[in-house]
Amino acid sequence: MTVDIFIYNENHEFILIKRKNDPFKDSWALPGGFVDYGETTEDAAIREAKEETSIDIESVKLFNVYSDPDRDPRRHTVSIVYLAHGNFNDAKADDDAKDIGVYSFDDLKEMGLAFDHETILSDVKEHLEKN
C-alpha cells in the first residue's frame, strides 16, 4: 500500500517531485511512497511528505483511493491520496526526489507524469473547483 500527497496552497499551486529512481525515473510525480508495517496511512503521508519535500504538512485530509491493478508497473499497489497544506518556502528535494517544483494545473498539459498521477490531479482539480 502507498500514499500520495497533494500539497497545495491557497492559490491551488502544488508540489511535484522529480523521481530519482525507477519506475518512472526522471518523471514528475506527487510526493509519496510505501506505508511501513505498523504505520497508519496518515503517518505515512506526513513522513513521506517530509522525506521527499522537507515540508511539514498540516490539515491532512483523506481525498481518495486509487486501486487500478496497472497503476504501478512493479506490482498491484493501492494508493491512498491525501490533501494537505504546507509551507512552500521549506520545499527542498530529498530522499527519493531528484528535484522539486511548484506547479499549477495549467502546467500539467505538457508534463508526462508518473503512475496514474495525471488522473489523480484531474480528480483533485475537479474537487477543488467544486469546493
N, C-alpha and C positions, 0 to 999 in steps of 0.2 A: 504494500500500500504506500502511496505517496501523497504529498501535499504540494499544492501550488499556491502562491500568494500574490494577489493583485494589490500592490502597494501604491496608493494614489493620494493626490492632494485635492484641494477644493476646486481646482480648475480641471479636474479629471485627467491630469497628466499622470503617468505611471512609470514604474521602474521595470526595465527589462535587463537581463544579463546575457552576455555572450558566453556560450558554453565552452569550457576549456577541454572537455572530454567527449568521446563518443558515447552514445549515439548523438548525432546532430552537432558534432564538434564545429565550432565557429558560427553556429546559428544562434539567433536571438530567442530567448525564452523567458517565461515568468520565473522568478526565483522559486525554488522548491527542491524537494528531494524525498528520500525514503524515510518512513516513520521507523524509529528504532523500537525494538522489542521492549514492551513495558511503558512506552511513551504514549501520551494522548496525542491525537492529531493536532489539537490546538497548540500543545507544547512543541510539537514537531514544526509547525508553521512558524512559531516565534523563533525557534532555534535556527531553522533553515534560512529565514529572512536575515537574521543576524550574521550567520556564517557566510552567506553569499553577497550580502549588500552592506554589511556593517550597520544596518538600521535597526533600532529597537522599535518594533511595530506596536501599535496600540489600536484600540477599537476593533479587535479581531472578530469578524463575523463570518459564519458559515455561508457560502454562496451556493455551491452546487457540487454534485458528484459526477465524475466522468469515468465511464467504465467500458468503453469500446475495446474489445479484445485486441485490436490492432493499433491502439494509440501509442504503444511503446514497442519498438522492434525487438527489445530484449526478452519480453515476456508479457503476459496479460497483467497489466498493472492498473489498479483502480486509483484515481486521484481525487482527493477531497480538496476543493478550492475554497480559499478564504479571501475576504476583502479586508484590507487593513490600511491604516494611516501611519505615516512615519515622517521623520524629519529628513527631507531630501538632501539637506546640507551635510548629513552624516554619510551619504552614499559613497561607498568605495568597494570596488570588486575584490572579492576574497574567496578562498576555498575553491570551489569548482567553477567559479566565474572568472573568465578571462578579461572581461570588460563590463561596464555598466553604463546605462543611459536612461535619460528621462524622455519619454515619448508621449505623443497624443494619438488618438485613434486615427487621425488623418495620416500619420506617419506609416501606418501599417500596410498601406496599399502596395508598396514595393518591397516589403521585407518578407523573406522566407522564414517563417517561424518554426521552431522545433515542435515535435509531438503534435498534439491537437490544439496548440495554444491559439491558433487563429480562431478556431471555433469558440474556445473559452472567452477570448477577448471580444468576439462578436456578441456573445451572450451577456457579458458584463456591460458592454456599451448599451445594449438594449435595456438592461436592468436600470442603469444609471439614468438613462433618458426618461424612464417612466417614474423615477423617484426623485 
